[in-house]
Amino acid sequence: MADIDIPESLIELERKAWAEQQAGALTVETAAAVQQAYTEHAVAKGLSRYEVERMVKRLVRHPGPDDA
């Protein structure tokens, strides 16, 4: 998988959204904030928003030994 520089703030937003989703309490505001952050980071870095989202979700939801 390509190395993508992911800021900690984006990882924290996804962690919040994931926790809310797992609790059945995901808000529109949280979902919109994380999507906006994906888009802004992708545009700033010239990356695919889809790839940024996929990488962040993998880091948050399925961390491996190299992600620590």
C-alpha positions as CSV (number, residue, x, y, z in Angstrom):
1,M,0.0,0.0,0.0
2,A,1.3,3.4,-0.9
3,D,2.7,5.5,1.9
4,I,0.4,8.5,2.5
5,D,1.2,11.1,5.1
6,I,-1.8,11.2,7.4
7,P,-2.0,13.9,10.0
8,E,-2.9,12.8,13.5
9,S,-5.8,15.2,13.5
10,L,-7.4,13.3,10.7
11,I,-6.9,10.0,12.5
12,E,-8.5,11.4,15.6
13,L,-11.5,12.6,13.7
14,E,-11.9,9.1,12.2
15,R,-11.5,7.5,15.7
16,K,-14.3,9.8,17.0
17,A,-16.6,8.9,14.0
18,W,-15.8,5.2,14.4
19,A,-16.5,5.3,18.2
20,E,-19.8,7.1,17.5
21,Q,-20.7,4.6,14.8
22,Q,-20.0,1.6,17.0
23,A,-22.2,3.1,19.7
24,G,-25.0,3.7,17.3
25,A,-24.7,7.5,17.8
26,L,-22.9,8.8,14.7
27,T,-24.0,12.3,14.1
28,V,-24.4,14.1,10.7
29,E,-22.0,16.7,12.0
30,T,-19.2,14.2,12.9
31,A,-19.7,12.4,9.6
32,A,-19.6,15.6,7.6
33,A,-16.5,16.8,9.5
34,V,-14.5,13.7,8.8
35,Q,-15.5,13.7,5.1
36,Q,-14.5,17.3,4.8
37,A,-11.2,16.6,6.4
38,Y,-10.6,13.7,4.0
39,T,-11.3,16.0,1.0
40,E,-9.2,18.9,2.3
41,H,-6.2,16.7,3.0
42,A,-6.5,15.0,-0.4
43,V,-6.7,18.3,-2.3
44,A,-3.8,19.8,-0.3
45,K,-1.6,16.8,-1.0
46,G,-2.8,16.1,-4.6
47,L,-4.1,12.7,-3.6
48,S,-7.3,10.7,-4.2
49,R,-9.9,11.4,-1.5
50,Y,-10.9,7.8,-1.7
51,E,-7.3,6.6,-1.0
52,V,-7.0,9.0,1.9
53,E,-10.2,7.7,3.4
54,R,-9.3,4.1,2.8
55,M,-5.9,4.5,4.5
56,V,-7.3,6.3,7.5
57,K,-10.1,3.8,8.0
58,R,-7.6,1.0,7.8
59,L,-5.3,2.6,10.4
60,V,-8.2,3.2,12.8
61,R,-10.3,0.1,12.2
62,H,-7.7,-2.5,11.4
63,P,-4.3,-1.4,12.8
64,G,-1.4,-3.7,12.2
65,P,1.9,-4.1,13.9
66,D,3.5,-1.5,11.6
67,D,0.8,1.1,12.4
68,A,1.6,1.5,16.1
